[in-house]
Amino acid sequence: MLLALPIEKSFLLGLSAFAAAHILYALFLYRWLNWQQINVLSVVIFTAYLITMMFVLLPAVVELRVPVLAYFCVISVMFVTAFAANTQDYTLRIGALFFVASDSLLAINAFITPLPLQSVLVMGTYYAAQYFIALGCLQLTKEHHVS
């Protein structure tokens, strides 16, 4: 909602809200980390994505470089904790992928080029991300008998 408000600094406020959500997800998942869950292919693909997005996005965000770089770090932590969560269920990982996709589409639309159906693409991937992350967190608590 903050991203859409017609107020000064709405992008920074929205970015901060998303960063806070990612931090909370990572903190929730922290106690169930199992680094053996992460495979080399996932690390290579995500690193390639990050490098590509930084090369594409950073020249376009000029005065927002520091907050955008900070956000890249925060979403990376959320992504890694979702992939390292000690579960055989894939819903957390799917949710993390959808969140990265949603954020990427939003950034491309806002700073690079308008996307056709941008609202459907951004919000569809965002809602899918929230659904799969919430479902994955519930599954994780069931697997580890947390009430």
Beta strands, then each sheet from edge to edge (+ up, - down):
end
